[in-house]
Amino acid sequence: MKGHWIEDRSGRWLITVTDFQTRSRLLHSGISPRGIAHSLVRHDELLLGDYRLHLRRALVRRHMLQALGAEPTEED
């Protein structure tokens, strides 16, 4: 298996592999460093999940501001 991994600031690891079969096998079985099982998620699914969380938080913020009678800014 050829590939490499990079840890980002959130403690997540980005693992890249060169072939589809290896990728499928890793996604299906996960990894178990030091005997602790970890499931793996495709990077695009992870980003989509982060974006959905951002949208939920933005909506909650907007509702809170409206309940307080504040005008939402362009950022909201």
C-alpha positions in Angstrom: 0.0 0.0 0.0 1.4 3.3 -1.0 0.2 6.5 0.6 0.8 9.0 3.4 -1.0 10.7 6.2 -1.0 14.2 7.6 -2.4 15.3 11.0 -4.3 18.6 11.0 -5.0 21.1 13.8 -8.2 19.4 14.9 -6.4 16.1 15.6 -7.8 14.5 12.5 -5.6 12.5 10.1 -5.8 12.7 6.3 -4.7 9.3 4.9 -4.1 9.1 1.2 -3.7 5.9 -0.8 -2.9 5.3 -4.4 -5.4 2.6 -5.3 -9.2 2.2 -5.0 -9.0 -1.3 -3.6 -6.9 -0.2 -0.6 -9.1 2.8 0.0 -12.2 0.6 0.0 -10.6 -1.9 2.4 -9.6 0.8 4.8 -13.0 2.5 4.8 -14.7 -0.9 5.3 -12.4 -2.2 8.1 -11.0 0.9 9.7 -7.6 0.9 11.5 -6.6 -0.3 15.0 -3.4 1.4 16.2 -2.4 0.1 19.6 -5.4 -2.2 19.5 -7.9 0.6 19.6 -10.4 0.4 16.7 -11.1 3.6 14.7 -13.5 3.8 11.8 -12.5 5.9 8.8 -14.5 8.5 6.9 -14.0 9.8 3.4 -12.6 13.4 3.4 -15.5 14.9 1.4 -18.1 13.3 3.8 -16.1 14.8 6.7 -16.1 18.3 5.1 -19.9 18.0 4.4 -20.5 17.1 8.1 -18.5 20.1 9.2 -20.4 22.4 6.9 -23.8 21.0 8.1 -22.6 21.7 11.7 -21.7 25.2 10.7 -25.1 25.8 9.1 -26.9 24.5 12.2 -24.8 26.8 14.5 -25.5 29.8 12.2 -29.2 29.1 12.3 -29.3 28.8 16.1 -27.3 32.1 16.3 -29.8 33.8 14.0 -32.7 32.5 16.0 -31.1 33.7 19.3 -30.5 37.1 17.8 -34.1 37.4 16.6 -35.4 36.3 20.0 -33.3 39.1 21.6 -34.6 41.6 19.1 -31.2 42.2 17.5 -30.8 42.6 13.8 -28.6 39.9 12.2 -25.5 41.1 10.5 -24.3 40.1 7.1 -22.1 37.5 8.8 -25.2 35.8 10.2 
